[in-house]
Amino acid sequence: MSKSRETGIEEEIRSLIETRRREIKEKFDRHVSVQDLLTDRWETARFYGFGEGTSCYNNVLILGDVKVGKNTWIGPNVVLDGSSGLEIGDYVSISAGSQIYTHHTVDWSTSLGEKGIERKPTRIGDGVYIGPNTIVQMGVSIGDKAIIGAMSLVNKDVPAQGKYYGTKLRTED
């Protein structure tokens, strides 16, 4: 490709990005990454087979078998680990930076590979709010309409309509 052709394409891309930045700023009053300027959050969710009306930022890491209900919002920089089965209900808000897991490699690492990777499915009910930068560990079930505060570590089940924040530590023998 000639240098002048490359410059022309670069200029077109820059122009497209600038146009989309203005549109997003005007419509939503926000700034998003270039990849989210050029993609549609609802189309991303449809591509992954998520429920009607669900939106999912393009920079969300989606691994394995992740099932998401309708009208759920999945914020930027979220990790959805469905390597052992992850179910997320309807009308769930998963805030920016949250991570939801269905496996861990603690035993594998500390045994120098002699033990396997531990896996358990994780379930998030309907109408759940998960605050920013929350970590939900494998095997946890969060009941319907529960609220999880920002920067929480959830390593135990949360009942329906439960309100939790911080760390829910579990002791092990």
C-alpha positions as CSV (number, residue, x, y, z in Angstrom):
1,M,0.0,0.0,0.0
2,S,1.4,3.4,-0.9
3,K,2.2,6.0,1.7
4,S,-0.4,8.4,0.4
5,R,-3.1,5.7,0.5
6,E,-2.1,4.9,4.2
7,T,-2.4,8.6,5.1
8,G,-5.8,8.8,3.4
9,I,-7.1,5.7,5.4
10,E,-5.6,7.1,8.6
11,E,-7.3,10.5,8.0
12,E,-10.7,8.7,7.4
13,I,-10.3,6.7,10.6
14,R,-9.4,9.8,12.6
15,S,-12.4,11.6,11.1
16,L,-14.8,8.7,11.9
17,I,-13.5,8.5,15.5
18,E,-13.9,12.3,16.0
19,T,-17.4,12.2,14.5
20,R,-18.4,9.2,16.8
21,R,-16.8,11.0,19.8
22,R,-19.0,14.0,19.3
23,E,-22.1,11.8,18.8
24,I,-21.5,9.9,22.0
25,K,-20.7,13.0,23.9
26,E,-23.9,14.7,22.7
27,K,-26.2,11.7,23.1
28,F,-24.8,10.2,26.4
29,D,-22.5,12.9,27.8
30,R,-19.6,10.4,28.1
31,H,-16.3,9.4,26.7
32,V,-15.6,5.8,25.8
33,S,-12.8,3.8,24.3
34,V,-12.3,3.8,20.5
35,Q,-13.5,0.2,20.3
36,D,-16.8,1.3,22.0
37,L,-17.1,4.2,19.7
38,L,-17.1,1.9,16.8
39,T,-19.3,-0.9,18.2
40,D,-22.8,-1.0,19.5
41,R,-23.2,-2.3,23.1
42,W,-26.6,-3.9,22.3
43,E,-25.2,-5.6,19.2
44,T,-22.3,-7.0,21.2
45,A,-24.8,-8.5,23.7
46,R,-26.9,-10.0,20.8
47,F,-23.7,-11.5,19.3
48,Y,-23.1,-13.4,22.5
49,G,-26.7,-14.6,22.7
50,F,-27.5,-12.4,25.7
51,G,-31.2,-11.5,26.4
52,E,-33.2,-8.8,24.7
53,G,-32.3,-5.3,25.7
54,T,-29.0,-6.3,27.4
55,S,-26.0,-4.1,26.7
56,C,-22.4,-5.1,27.0
57,Y,-19.4,-2.9,26.5
58,N,-17.0,-4.2,23.8
59,N,-14.1,-4.3,26.3
60,V,-15.8,-6.9,28.5
61,L,-13.8,-10.1,28.8
62,I,-16.2,-13.0,28.2
63,L,-14.9,-16.6,28.7
64,G,-16.8,-19.8,28.2
65,D,-20.5,-20.5,28.9
66,V,-22.0,-17.2,29.9
67,K,-25.8,-16.9,29.9
68,V,-27.3,-13.4,30.5
69,G,-31.0,-12.5,30.8
70,K,-32.9,-9.5,29.4
71,N,-32.4,-5.8,30.1
72,T,-29.1,-6.4,31.9
73,W,-26.3,-3.7,31.8
74,I,-22.7,-4.9,31.7
75,G,-20.3,-2.1,32.3
76,P,-16.9,-1.4,30.9
77,N,-13.8,-3.5,31.9
78,V,-15.9,-6.3,33.4
79,V,-14.7,-10.0,33.5
80,L,-17.3,-12.7,33.0
81,D,-15.7,-16.1,33.5
82,G,-18.1,-18.7,32.3
83,S,-15.5,-21.5,32.0
84,S,-17.6,-23.5,34.5
85,G,-21.0,-22.0,33.7
86,L,-22.1,-18.5,34.6
87,E,-25.8,-17.5,34.7
88,I,-26.8,-13.9,35.1
89,G,-30.5,-12.9,35.4
90,D,-32.7,-10.1,34.1
91,Y,-32.4,-6.5,35.0
92,V,-28.9,-6.9,36.5
93,S,-26.4,-4.1,36.7
94,I,-22.8,-5.2,36.7
95,S,-20.7,-2.0,37.3
96,A,-17.4,-1.1,35.8
97,G,-14.4,-3.2,36.7
98,S,-16.3,-6.1,38.3
99,Q,-15.1,-9.6,37.9
100,I,-17.3,-12.7,38.2
101,Y,-15.5,-16.1,38.3
102,T,-16.4,-19.8,37.9
103,H,-12.9,-21.2,38.5
104,H,-9.6,-20.6,40.3
105,T,-6.1,-22.0,40.0
106,V,-5.0,-21.7,43.7
107,D,-4.6,-25.5,44.3
108,W,-3.0,-25.9,40.8
109,S,-0.4,-23.2,41.5
110,T,0.4,-24.1,45.1
111,S,0.7,-27.8,44.3
112,L,3.1,-27.0,41.4
113,G,0.6,-28.4,39.0
114,E,-0.1,-31.7,40.8
115,K,-3.7,-30.7,41.6
116,G,-6.2,-29.5,39.0
117,I,-8.1,-26.3,38.5
118,E,-11.1,-25.9,40.7
119,R,-14.4,-25.2,39.0
120,K,-17.9,-24.4,40.2
121,P,-20.8,-22.6,38.4
122,T,-21.8,-19.2,39.6
123,R,-25.3,-17.7,39.5
124,I,-26.5,-14.1,39.7
125,G,-30.3,-13.7,40.2
126,D,-32.7,-11.2,38.8
127,G,-32.7,-7.5,39.7
128,V,-29.2,-7.7,41.3
129,Y,-26.9,-4.6,41.6
130,I,-23.2,-5.3,41.6
131,G,-21.1,-2.2,42.5
132,P,-17.9,-1.1,40.8
133,N,-14.7,-3.2,41.1
134,T,-16.5,-6.1,42.9
135,I,-15.1,-9.6,42.7
136,V,-17.6,-12.6,42.9
137,Q,-15.8,-15.8,43.4
138,M,-16.6,-19.2,41.9
139,G,-19.5,-21.2,43.1
140,V,-21.3,-18.2,44.6
141,S,-25.1,-17.7,44.2
142,I,-26.5,-14.1,44.6
143,G,-30.2,-14.1,45.2
144,D,-32.8,-11.9,43.4
145,K,-32.8,-8.2,44.1
146,A,-29.6,-8.3,46.2
147,I,-27.3,-5.3,46.4
148,I,-23.5,-5.7,46.4
149,G,-21.6,-2.5,47.3
150,A,-18.6,-1.2,45.5
151,M,-15.2,-2.9,45.9
152,S,-16.7,-6.0,47.6
153,L,-15.3,-9.5,47.7
154,V,-18.2,-12.0,47.6
155,N,-17.1,-15.5,48.5
156,K,-20.3,-16.7,50.1
157,D,-23.8,-17.0,48.9
158,V,-26.0,-13.8,49.2
159,P,-29.7,-14.3,49.9
160,A,-32.4,-12.6,47.9
161,Q,-32.7,-8.9,48.8
162,G,-29.5,-9.1,50.8
163,K,-27.4,-6.0,51.0
164,Y,-23.7,-6.6,51.4
165,Y,-20.5,-4.6,51.0
166,G,-16.8,-5.1,51.8
167,T,-15.5,-8.7,52.3
168,K,-17.5,-11.8,53.3
169,L,-14.6,-13.9,54.6
170,R,-14.9,-17.6,54.9
171,T,-12.5,-19.7,57.0
172,E,-11.3,-23.0,55.8
173,D,-9.6,-25.8,57.7
